[in-house]
Amino acid sequence: MKVIPAESLQGIVELPGDKSISHRAAIIAAIADGTSRLDNFAASADCTSTLDCLSSLGVEIRRDGSTVFVDGVGKFGLKRTDAPLDCGNSGTTMRLLAGLLSGQRFKSVLTGDESLVKRPMSRIIEPLEQMGATITSDDDKAPLTIHGRYPLRAIAYHTPVASAQIKSCVLFAGLYANGETSTIEPSLTRDHTERLLPLFGVRIGTDGGPASKIRYIKGTSRPTAAELTIPCDISSAAFFLVAAACLPGSELTLPNVGTNPTRTAILDVLECVGAKLSPRKDAELRGEPTDTLTISGGLDEQEAPLVIEGPAVADLIDEIPILAVLGTQLANGLEVRDAGELRVKESDRIHSITENLRRMGANVTEFDDGFHVERSHLKGAVIDSFGDHRIGMAFAVAGLFADGETEIVGAECADVSFPGFFETLASVVKS
């Protein structure tokens, strides 16, 4: 895929449904009583992996455009399959299903593509084994063989890092535990699971404190079918927001973007660097706030580098690749620290970011846990996506304000989260 410089971006951007919410809604709907309707379901390859795995477990799923109908089999209705469940490239699929499958009375195997089987799974294996499941792995990596147990033991689990995937995994397993299961986080993470469960009739509780201690009771918690519309994905919106902010004269409108408070740190960053962002409140979509976002081109001159570190990293973990591109356009650049988690994503994102920035002529320093990039005049280059969707999309944006042509090798990886990304981007480019 080749990208040429743009003068500005103009128009309306129709974004896919939120990937994080789509995964979770499909999983809960699968074990609900009755048929659920999920509108604006993410068309991404990752979410398709979740649907395919659920189908293999005996759940009937029908797609009609962006609407997915899930005929729930009930809490105890999943069926054993002898074939491994292929999670593709989706760590979310693997980690969330591991929680669900740990409470079944049968053995399951979860595997994935070449990238996914290299990603560590110890952070979910540990709590699930504490709850009574037996999990065998290849040095804490997939394939995971899960010997389920019912009932599981209820635990109070302190997550070692801020991770919505770990939290959700434990909570899904807690549906099959013989008591009250709680998770205690070091800092608040995205709360889509907690918002979705009550929509499906599952009562949960929280202490309301900053640690986000969440509980639900097995035995009285049996999901029932629901209908919901999934907001558009703010992590997909981030690429267009950054692109428009960096190109003077741009004006983009992005309707129905999910603005869950645990996901809006990207908007805070953009406002901090002077982006002209105008949110307009839309109706809440079944527990999730949404906004129509309008952004105009132009950034303020900053007196110091933009620094992302500490708890802010968890809030921005998906957006750091595109923020690295933003950093090349800031007067004093960008520094990211405490982001070692990026090394075990779909690629080693710290290396992927710094390598590609260097190819485009940026002055960048790589750290064990992050990087520093200075304001740079970018040049078109051959970019390696490293098979990582967020890397490929981020550097396509960089190509819009680089001198000369930029080629993204392996651009098809964008389908993991945003099928049609390059077509959507091209539709708003003014040259």
Secondary structure, DSSP 8 states (H G I E B T S, - for coil): -EE---SEEEEE----B-HHHHHHHHHHHHTSEEEEEEET---SHHHHHHHHHHHHTT-EEEEETTEEEEEEE-TT-----SS-EE-TT-HHHHHHHHHHHTTSSSEEEEE--TTGGGSB-HHHHHHHHHTT-EEEEETTEEEEEEE--SSB---EEE-SS--HHHHHHHHHHHTTBSSEEEEE-SS----HHHHHHHHTT--EEE--STT--EEEETTT---B--EEE--B-HHHHHHHHHHHHHSTT-EEEEEEEE--TTTTHHHHHHHHTT-EEEEEE---BTTB-EEEEEEES-----SS-EEE-THHHHHTTTTHHHHHHHHTTSTT-EEE-S-GGGGGSSS-HHHHHHHHHHHTT--EEEETTEEEE-----B--EEE-TT-HHHHHHHHHHHHTSBS-EEEETGGGGGGT-TTHHHHHHHHEE-
